Amino acid sequence: METAIETLRFFCGERASEGSVDDALLAMLGTASDERRWLAASLHKTIRLQLDPPIDMRALSAMTTPQWLEHPGRTTTGLPIS
């Protein structure tokens, strides 16, 4: 995934270290345009946040799921919704 991130950054015009760009992925991205650069930057950010989320997002994902989400159709007391 790190290679994909570096390739997307390179496609958007940023420098990349030698050997960190996947030529096959770069070919699939095609000719750079404003729209394609924007999409590549958006995908880069999405992947980066999935691999290394900010501390506040990590804290949220560590929270337990409320019972009403774990058991749809039931109230917080466990009784079925009529």
C-alpha positions, 0 to 999 in steps of 0.5 A, a space after each residue: 500500500 505504501 507503494 500505491 500511496 507514493 505512486 498517487 503522490 507522484 501522479 499529483 506532482 509531488 516528488 517520490 524517492 527512487 524505486 517507490 513508484 509503481 509504473 504499472 499503476 502509473 500507466 493505469 492512472 493515464 495522462 494527468 489532468 486536473 480531475 485525475 489529480 484531484 481523484 488521485 489526491 483524494 484516494 491517497 488521503 483515504 488510503 493514508 487515513 486508513 493505514 494511519 488514522 489520527 489519534 482521535 479517529 483511533 479513539 472513536 474506533 476503540 469505543 464499544 458499539 451501543 447495544 441498540 446497534 448490535 441488536 437492531 429491532 430491540 429497545 435498550 431494555 432488550 425487549 422487541 420493538 412492537 
